[in-house]
Every structure is written in structure tokens, then in C-alpha cells.
Amino acid sequence: MEAGERRWLERGLREAILAGDEQAWKTLYEASFDRLYAYVHYRVGGDRQQAEEIVQDCWLTAVRRIRRFDPDRGAFIQWLIGIADNVLRNHGRKWWRRRWTEIAGIEAQGRIPSPAASMEQTESVTMTLLSLPPAYQAVLRAKYEERLPVVEIASRWHTTPKAIESMLGRARQAFRAAYRQAAG
């Protein structure tokens, strides 16, 4: 499909959606779903459940923001992928914060922290990580930020999985101790 034809079609679908035409949504959904899912599935490393959750969040965002979609600025799928990148970033931040909280041994107190408290906690976790020896920082980042399996870390570092597991254990213990000490 040529760019002019695509713009004309997507502009018409957008206008129909804004007028309440559910079939127009269905048309855009069916035309875009497979590409969006493939993109997200790849970005989350093949995790089907996480991909489905993120794709669902993308569509919910698209529904809320359809007025902002401008076919003259790009294709609908490109707009959706932009939304997906933002959703992926937000999910990544939440995941990262949860993982470091788990490592530090912090337990939920049955309430949702304020954004300021959450930011403070993120800063505290970051400062704690930076206080560790470089080898501990590197192994924790490889495991929890890059989400690499122990075997992959061992391969990249030219050592054994057992050595990486031991280092991870020591790094986690050092992180917990430093975090607790910083917390008072």
C-alpha cells in the first residue's frame, strides 16, 4: 500500500472511530495486532505472558489517545510501536524497582508508596549498588538488569556457572547488608 493510500485509509478509520464505529477499531486492530505483538514479544525476550500484558496496555493507551494519532505523521503501526516503547520502559522501571526491592529484602507494608517515597527508594537502591565492589555491581546488573541466566553470565565471563552463583550469593548478601546499613 502506498503512503498516500495508507494515510487516506487510516484517516478515514480514525474519523470513524471518533464517531463511535467499532468496526473501524476492529479493522485497525486486526491490521496491526500481529506486528505489534511480534515487536513486543521480541523486546521482552520471548516472555509470552509479559508480551500479552504489554500489548494489552498498548491497546488501552491507544484507545484513550486515538485523537492524538495523525496519519500524516506516520502509520498507525508506527504510532502503536511508539506507545509500546513507552509501556515497555514503564514496565521495565517497575520490574527493576521490584527486583532490587526483593534483593534488599524489603517487605511491602500493605500500602502503595507515594511517588516521592518510590523515587527515594530507587535512589537508595542505586546508591547502595554503587557502593559495592565493581565485580558485585557487574554480576548483579547482569542478573537483574540484563536478566541474563547464570549460564550466560558464566559464558561471557569465561568462568563456571557455580562461580557465578557463588559470586551472586556474596553480592546479594553485600547488597542487603549495605542497604540495611544505609536505611539506618
N, C-alpha and C positions, 0 to 999 in steps of 0.2 A: 504494500500500500504506500503510495506517495505521501509526502509530508502534507501537501495541501488537502488531499483527500482525508488523511487522518485527522487533521485539525477540524475540518468541516464535520466529520463524523463525531468526534469527541466533543466538539462544541454543542452539537445537537443533543447528544446524550446528557451532557451536563445540564443543559437547559431543561430537558425532560425530567431529570432527577429533581431539579429545583422546583419543578411544577408538581412533583409527587408521583412520578411514573416509576413504579417498582420494576417494571420490565427493563427500563434503561439501566438501573443498578445491576440487574441480573446480567445484562449484556456486557457491561464493563467488568463485572466480577468474573464471568466465565472467560472473557478475553485475557484477563490479567492474572488470574489466580496461579496458574502453573508456573509462570515466570517468577512471580513474587515468592512463591513457596520455594522454588529451586534456589533462588538467591539467598533467602533467609536460612534455608536448610544448610547450604554451604557455609554461610557465615557462622553458624552455631556448631560447626564441626560434625554435622550429621545427626544431631540430637533431635529426633522426631518430635518428642513432647515439647521441647523448648521451641522448636520451629513453629509448631502449631499455635502455641501460646502467643508468640511474637506476631505471627501472621494475623491472628485474631485481633490483637491490639492495633495492628496497622489498619485493618479494615474499620475498626471502631473510630480511629482517628480520621480516616478518610471520610467516613460518613459525617462526622462533626465538622470537617473542614472543606467539604466539597466546593463551597463558594469560592475558596481560595485557589482552586485548580484553574489554571489558564492554559487551554490547549495551544495558544500562540507561543507560549514559553517552553513547551515541551510535551512529550507524550504522557498519557495517563500513567503508564507503567514507570516512567522515569520519576514522576511525582510520587508514586507509591513507594518506589525504592528509596527516595529521599526520606519519606516517613519511616520506612523500615530502618534506615541508618540511625535515625533519632531514637526509635524504640529500642534498637539493639544497644545503643550507647547507654540508655537509661537502664535497661535490664542488666547490662554489664556492671554499671555502678552499684546497683542493688546487690548483685551477686557478689561482687568484690567486697562490699561492706559486710555482707552476711558471712562470707568465708573468713575474713580476718577477725570478725567478732567471735566466730566459733573457735578459731585458733587461740585467741586470747582467753577463752574460757568464760566469756561474759554471758550471763544468762539474762533472758528477757524478763522484764519486771512487770509484764502484763499490761503495758501501756505503749502507745505509739510515741516514740521520741519526737520532740519538736525538731524542725529543720535546723535550728541553731545547735541543739544537742547532737544531732546526727552529724553536722559539719565538724563540731568539736571532737566527736568520737573518731571521725575519719582522719582528722589532723593528728590526733593522739596515736592512732594506729600507724600512720605514715611516719611520725617521728620515732616511734618505737622500732619500726622496721629499719629505719636509717641508723639507729643506734647499735644495731647488731653488726658483727663482723661481716665483711663483704661476701664470704662464702655462704654464710647463713642467709643473707639477703638474697643472693642469687638462687639458692635452692628453693627458698620459699616463693620467690617470684615465678620460677619455672613451674612449680607445682600448682600454685593457687592463682596466679595472674594469667600465665600462659596455658594453664590446665594440661600440662604435659604429664603423661603417665611416667611412673618411676623408671620403667624400662627405657623410655625415650630419653629421659634426662641422663640416665647412665650411659646410653649410647653416645649422646652428644658430648658428654664429659669424659668419655673414654675410661669408664670405671664400671664397677658391677652394680646391679640393682640393690644388692644388700648394702653396699657402701652408701648409696643414695638414701636408702631407708634409714640407716643409722644417722646420717647427717640430718635428714628431715626431722627425726626424733629429737636430736640435740637442738636443732634450730627452733622447733616448736616450743621446746622447754625454755630456751633462752628468751624467745619472744614473750611467752606467758609471764615469765619472771620479770622481764623489763617492763611489760605493760602494767603489771600489778604494782611494781615499784613506782612507776610514773603516776599511777592513779592514786597513790598515797596509801 
